[in-house]
Amino acid sequence: MEYSSSEVLQYVTENDVKFIKLFFADIFGEIKSVSVQPSILKRAFKEGISFDANAVKGFLNARESDLFICPDPSTLTVLPWRPQRGRVARMYCSIKNPDGTIFQGDTRAILIEQAKKLADLGYEIKVGTECEFYLFKLDENGLPTKIPHDMAGYCGLAPMDKGENVRREIILTLEQMGITPETSHHESGPGQNEIDFRYDTIIAAADNVCTFKNVVRSIASQSGLFASFAPKPLEKEAGSGLHINVSLYKNGVNLMGQNAPEADHFIAGVLKHIREITAFLNSYEQSYSRLGSFEAPAYVSWSKQNRSQLIRIPAASGDNIRFELRSADPSCNPYLALALVCAAGIDGIENQLPLQEAVDLDLFNAPKEVLDKMEKLPSSLEEALDLAQNSKFVASVLSRNTIDSFIQAKRETKDPEFWEL
């Protein structure tokens, strides 16, 4: 259910909500929060709540430190794992300047803008994500270790799969929050899990990724475990991906199932710009250790059903027909990642870009002479950052300040530890 601001005020009063957490994403996709009391909500909706943006890395310099977060009432949900007396709810927020204009580094607003551009052309995309993560044991001091929760393999069963009950609690919690997971299973790495979501609007899909990570970490902690969304937490095991499934709609019809040229143009746009936007899909150095191994792509290609490709068209029918972008990982900012994918698709539609021929080969076992002729994804974060910095396309979607802040921070900061992602 989507609420208006007046309905939120009524809900909070009638349902014993005592704390409202206002969520907003920094430039790297990390969710920040300011908690307010119910008595502050009217002011929050009308004026926003100020915070020190200079303390949020990648946002601003010391001369421009005042920003305001303004809650989106349609995103209200109670946090089920918090106490039922004096309940805690959350809303996602837009970030505004003191004069009321949208802050140019508000990545959720950037995604909303791209969704509107697509809507103005008469299209909509629905997005479903497949998010992988690891569960690790804690040491005697309650700190994360690199000891996996179990040693099960792909689609393993209990008792080898010890993550079964954790996934169950995660899914039940998400359902209470109005999010619809579809499938879940143990992934190929020890202690690695995956939960897949039903398609939704592109804004809701990005919000759901952030909510999902918050829920997974909270439920894992309650279970005496640590959940890591690091792209490659274990050097010799499978990395964790964030597969992005996209369907293109017009007048309520999924064009992916109609062999419509616009669907091909959209995919062609993503393939054209993928190298330029990779820094925002794979934003840590360890991300590039994942690409090219354990079914993660390394080349700019597409095919039907072939998991070695960057983009594949899974076997499906009706509204379930979509394309799957397999390169992104869960440490990315989902708002920036989806905004850039959407913008690339828009470019493909507007310029009627032709879709290159499918590569119906297993690229993990293809001959070297074949692979040498193919365009590759960036092989390092530095290469990806150079491509993004010099990209006219990226500059058409993101402000120069946002690009420069992101790139500068990435070049000045080493990768976080696995337990920080």
C-alpha positions in Angstrom: 0.0 0.0 0.0 1.2 3.5 -0.9 0.5 6.2 1.7 0.0 9.9 1.4 1.6 12.2 4.0 -1.7 12.6 5.9 -2.2 8.8 5.9 1.3 8.3 7.3 0.5 10.7 10.2 -2.7 8.7 10.8 -1.0 5.3 10.6 1.8 6.4 13.0 -0.8 7.6 15.6 -3.0 4.5 15.3 -0.3 1.8 15.2 2.0 2.8 18.1 4.9 3.9 15.9 7.3 5.8 18.2 10.4 6.1 15.9 10.5 6.9 12.2 13.8 6.2 10.5 14.4 8.5 7.5 16.6 6.6 5.0 18.7 8.2 2.3 21.6 6.8 0.1 25.0 8.3 -0.1 26.8 8.5 -3.5 28.1 4.9 -3.0 24.7 3.4 -2.2 25.3 3.1 1.6 22.0 3.8 3.4 22.2 6.5 6.0 19.4 7.2 8.5 18.1 10.0 10.8 15.5 9.0 13.3 12.6 11.3 14.2 9.7 11.3 16.6 6.1 11.3 15.4 5.8 14.9 16.6 8.4 16.0 14.0 6.8 14.3 11.0 4.6 17.2 9.8 7.7 19.4 9.7 9.7 16.6 7.9 7.1 16.4 5.2 6.8 20.2 4.8 10.4 21.4 5.3 12.6 18.4 5.5 15.1 17.5 8.2 18.5 19.0 8.0 21.8 17.0 8.3 25.5 17.7 7.9 26.2 16.7 4.3 29.9 17.5 4.8 30.1 14.5 7.1 28.8 12.2 4.3 31.7 11.1 2.1 31.3 12.1 -1.5 28.6 14.6 -1.0 29.8 18.2 -0.6 32.6 20.4 0.6 32.7 22.3 3.9 31.3 25.4 2.4 28.0 23.7 1.4 27.2 21.6 4.4 23.4 22.1 4.8 21.1 19.7 3.1 17.6 18.4 3.9 16.0 15.0 3.7 12.3 14.9 2.8 10.5 11.6 3.3 8.6 9.9 0.5 5.3 8.8 2.3 4.6 6.1 -0.3 7.6 4.1 1.1 6.4 3.8 4.7 6.8 0.4 6.2 7.3 -0.9 9.8 10.5 -2.8 10.5 9.2 -6.2 11.7 12.3 -7.2 13.6 12.1 -4.2 15.9 9.9 -4.3 19.1 6.2 -4.3 18.6 5.6 -1.9 21.5 6.9 1.5 20.5 7.3 0.3 16.9 9.9 1.5 14.4 9.0 2.5 10.8 11.1 3.8 7.9 10.7 5.9 4.8 13.0 6.6 1.9 13.8 10.3 1.3 14.7 12.8 -1.3 17.7 15.1 -0.6 17.1 18.8 -1.2 19.1 22.0 -1.0 18.1 24.8 1.4 16.1 26.5 -1.4 14.0 23.3 -1.9 15.6 22.2 -5.2 16.8 18.6 -5.5 20.4 18.0 -4.6 22.3 17.0 -7.7 24.0 14.1 -5.8 20.6 12.6 -4.7 21.0 9.2 -6.5 17.4 8.2 -6.0 16.3 11.4 -7.6 18.7 10.7 -10.6 16.9 7.3 -11.0 13.5 8.9 -10.8 14.5 11.4 -13.5 15.6 8.6 -15.9 12.4 6.7 -15.3 10.4 9.8 -16.2 12.4 10.3 -19.4 11.5 6.8 -20.4 7.9 7.3 -19.5 7.8 10.5 -21.6 8.8 8.3 -24.5 5.8 6.1 -23.8 7.7 3.2 -22.1 8.2 1.7 -18.7 10.7 -0.9 -17.5 10.0 -3.5 -14.8 13.0 -4.7 -12.9 13.6 -7.8 -10.8 16.9 -8.5 -9.0 18.8 -11.6 -8.0 21.1 -10.8 -5.1 23.8 -13.1 -3.7 25.5 -12.8 -0.3 27.7 -14.8 2.0 27.0 -15.8 5.6 30.0 -16.0 7.9 30.5 -17.1 11.5 31.5 -14.7 14.3 34.4 -15.1 16.6 34.2 -15.3 20.4 34.1 -11.5 20.6 31.2 -11.3 18.2 33.4 -10.0 15.3 33.1 -11.4 11.7 35.4 -14.1 10.5 36.0 -15.5 7.1 34.7 -18.9 8.2 31.6 -19.7 6.1 28.4 -20.6 7.8 28.3 -24.0 5.9 30.0 -25.9 3.2 27.0 -26.7 1.0 27.1 -26.2 -2.8 24.6 -24.9 -5.4 21.0 -25.7 -4.4 22.2 -27.8 -1.5 19.8 -29.1 1.1 19.8 -29.1 4.9 21.6 -30.3 6.9 24.5 -29.3 4.7 22.7 -26.1 3.8 22.6 -24.3 7.2 21.4 -21.1 5.6 17.9 -22.5 5.0 16.3 -21.1 8.2 18.1 -17.8 7.8 16.7 -17.4 4.3 13.2 -18.3 5.6 13.3 -15.6 8.2 14.6 -13.1 5.6 11.8 -13.9 3.2 9.0 -13.8 5.9 10.3 -10.4 7.1 10.4 -9.0 3.5 6.8 -10.2 2.9 5.7 -8.4 6.1 7.3 -5.3 4.5 5.3 -5.7 1.3 8.3 -7.0 -0.8 7.8 -10.2 -2.8 10.7 -12.6 -3.1 10.1 -15.4 -5.6 12.9 -18.0 -5.2 15.8 -18.6 -2.8 18.5 -21.2 -2.6 22.0 -21.9 -1.6 24.5 -20.7 -4.1 27.7 -22.4 -5.3 30.1 -20.8 -2.7 30.4 -22.1 0.9 28.0 -20.1 3.0 26.7 -18.3 -0.1 23.0 -17.6 -0.6 20.7 -16.1 -3.2 17.2 -14.6 -3.0 15.4 -13.4 -6.2 12.7 -10.8 -6.4 9.5 -10.4 -8.5 9.8 -7.6 -11.0 8.6 -4.2 -9.9 8.9 -0.6 -11.0 12.5 0.6 -11.4 12.3 2.9 -8.3 10.8 0.2 -6.1 13.4 -2.3 -7.4 16.3 -0.1 -6.2 14.5 0.7 -2.9 14.0 -3.1 -2.5 17.7 -3.8 -2.9 18.6 -1.4 -0.1 15.8 -2.8 2.1 16.9 -6.3 1.3 20.5 -5.7 2.4 19.2 -4.1 5.7 17.0 -7.0 6.4 19.6 -9.7 5.6 22.2 -8.0 7.9 19.6 -7.7 10.7 18.4 -11.3 10.5 21.9 -12.6 10.1 22.9 -10.7 13.2 20.0 -12.1 15.2 21.1 -15.6 14.1 24.7 -15.0 15.4 26.1 -14.6 11.9 27.5 -11.9 9.6 26.2 -11.2 6.1 28.6 -9.9 3.5 27.7 -8.3 0.2 31.3 -8.0 -0.8 31.8 -8.9 -4.5 34.6 -11.4 -3.8 34.9 -12.1 0.0 36.7 -15.4 -0.6 39.5 -15.3 -3.1 39.1 -18.9 -4.4 35.3 -19.1 -4.3 32.5 -17.7 -6.4 31.9 -13.9 -6.1 28.5 -12.4 -5.4 26.5 -10.8 -8.2 23.5 -8.6 -8.4 21.8 -9.8 -11.6 19.4 -7.2 -13.0 16.4 -8.5 -15.0 14.7 -6.0 -17.2 11.4 -6.1 -19.2 10.4 -3.2 -21.4 6.7 -2.2 -21.5 4.5 -0.1 -23.7 0.8 0.4 -23.1 1.0 -2.4 -20.5 2.5 -4.9 -23.0 5.8 -6.5 -22.4 7.7 -5.8 -25.6 10.3 -8.4 -24.8 7.7 -11.1 -25.6 6.6 -9.4 -28.8 9.9 -9.4 -30.7 9.5 -5.6 -30.8 12.4 -3.6 -32.3 12.4 -1.3 -29.3 13.4 -4.1 -27.0 16.4 -4.9 -29.2 17.3 -1.2 -29.3 17.2 -1.0 -25.5 19.6 -4.0 -25.1 21.8 -2.5 -27.8 22.1 0.7 -25.9 23.1 -1.2 -22.7 25.8 -3.1 -24.7 27.1 0.1 -26.3 27.6 1.9 -23.0 28.3 -0.9 -20.6 32.1 -0.2 -20.4 31.5 3.4 -19.6 29.1 2.6 -16.8 30.9 -0.4 -15.3 32.6 1.7 -12.6 29.1 2.3 -11.2 28.0 -1.4 -11.5 31.3 -2.8 -10.1 32.6 -0.1 -7.8 35.4 -1.9 -5.9 38.7 -3.3 -7.0 37.7 -6.7 -5.8 34.7 -6.5 -8.2 37.2 -7.2 -11.0 38.4 -10.4 -9.4 34.9 -11.7 -9.7 34.4 -10.8 -13.4 35.4 -13.6 -15.7 35.2 -16.4 -13.2 32.5 -18.7 -11.7 29.9 -17.7 -14.4 30.5 -13.9 -14.0 30.9 -12.3 -17.5 34.1 -10.7 -18.9 33.0 -9.8 -22.5 30.5 -7.4 -24.0 28.1 -10.0 -25.6 24.6 -11.4 -25.4 22.9 -14.7 -26.1 19.8 -16.7 -25.2 20.0 -18.7 -22.0 23.9 -18.8 -22.0 25.2 -17.8 -18.6 28.7 -17.0 -19.8 27.4 -13.9 -21.5 27.0 -10.3 -20.2 23.4 -10.2 -21.2 21.3 -13.3 -21.6 17.6 -13.9 -22.5 16.4 -16.6 -20.1 13.8 -19.1 -21.2 10.4 -17.7 -20.1 7.0 -16.7 -21.4 4.5 -13.9 -21.1 5.4 -11.2 -18.6 8.3 -13.2 -17.4 10.3 -12.6 -20.6 13.2 -10.3 -19.8 16.9 -9.8 -20.4 19.3 -10.4 -17.6 22.4 -8.2 -17.1 24.9 -10.3 -15.2 27.9 -8.0 -14.5 26.7 -5.9 -11.6 27.5 -6.8 -8.0 25.6 -6.0 -4.7 28.2 -3.5 -3.4 27.0 -1.0 -6.1 24.7 1.9 -5.6 21.5 0.4 -7.0 20.0 3.8 -7.8 23.0 4.9 -9.9 23.3 1.4 -11.5 19.7 1.3 -12.6 19.7 4.9 -13.7 22.6 4.4 -16.0 21.2 1.1 -17.4 17.9 2.9 -18.0 19.6 5.8 -19.7 21.7 3.5 -21.9 18.4 1.8 -23.0 16.8 5.2 -23.7 19.8 6.0 -25.9 19.4 2.8 -27.8 15.7 3.5 -28.4 16.1 7.1 -29.4 18.9 6.3 -31.8 17.4 3.0 -33.0 20.7 1.2 -32.3 21.0 -2.2 -34.0 21.5 -5.2 -31.7 24.7 -7.0 -32.5 24.6 -10.7 -33.3 24.3 -13.1 -30.5 27.4 -15.0 -29.4 26.1 -18.6 -28.9 29.3 -19.9 -27.3 30.4 -20.9 -23.9 32.9 -18.0 -23.4 34.5 -19.7 -20.5 35.8 -22.5 -22.8 35.9 -20.6 -26.1 39.1 -20.6 -28.2 41.6 -17.8 -27.6 41.4 -16.6 -31.2 37.6 -16.0 -30.7 38.0 -14.2 -27.4 40.7 -12.0 -28.7 38.3 -10.5 -31.2 35.7 -9.6 -28.6 35.2 -6.4 -26.7 36.0 -6.9 -23.0 34.6 -5.4 -19.9 37.2 -3.3 -17.9 39.7 -5.5 -16.1 40.3 -3.1 -13.2 38.6 -0.4 -11.2 41.2 2.1 -12.5 40.3 1.3 -16.1 36.6 1.6 -15.4 37.1 4.9 -13.6 39.0 6.3 -16.6 36.2 5.3 -18.9 33.6 6.9 -16.7 35.5 10.1 -16.3 35.9 10.6 -20.0 32.4 9.4 -21.0 30.1 12.0 -22.6 27.3 9.5 -22.0 27.8 9.3 -18.2 28.1 13.1 -18.1 24.7 13.4 -19.8 23.1 11.4 -16.9 25.1 12.5 -13.8 26.3 16.0 -12.9 30.0 16.7 -13.2 30.3 17.2 -9.5 28.7 13.8 -8.8 31.1 12.0 -11.3 34.2 13.8 -9.9 33.2 13.1 -6.3 32.6 9.5 -7.0 35.8 9.0 -8.9 38.0 11.0 -6.5 36.7 9.0 -3.5 37.3 5.7 -5.3 40.9 6.6 -6.2 41.7 7.9 -2.7 40.2 5.0 -0.7 41.2 1.4 -0.6 38.6 -1.3 -0.8 36.7 -1.8 2.5 37.2 -5.0 4.3 34.7 -7.8 3.5 32.8 -7.1 6.7 32.3 -3.5 5.7 30.3 -4.4 2.6 
